Amino acid sequence: MKKNIVYSLHLQLRMKIREIDSGLPREIYQEGQEKYFDVKTGYKIVVGKAYYRNKLREMAVVYEETEDEVIIITIYPLKLYEKISKTKTGRW
């Protein structure tokens, strides 16, 4: 069964502030190749590449899953060192 994808209010605000296209969080969630679990927050993360502010960037989509739906919490561009740092320290 395909789960319903829901955008949190926080995500909607962040998309507006960061000027992110409304379809991008869903696209990265569905097509991102790198998946992580944040041991500090308990959320899942998927990383994918997308154009953001005219540059190809790695974007992180933070989400949680229930039995029926996926709730996307936020989306943000990863800093160059951020993914390496979080995986080396064991946070992801």
Secondary structure as UniProt FT lines:
FT   STRAND          4..7
FT   HELIX           9..18
FT   TURN            22..23
FT   HELIX           24..31
FT   STRAND          34..37
FT   TURN            39..41
FT   STRAND          44..52
FT   TURN            53..54
FT   STRAND          55..65
FT   STRAND          69..77
FT   TURN            80..81
FT   HELIX           82..88
FT   TURN            89..90
//
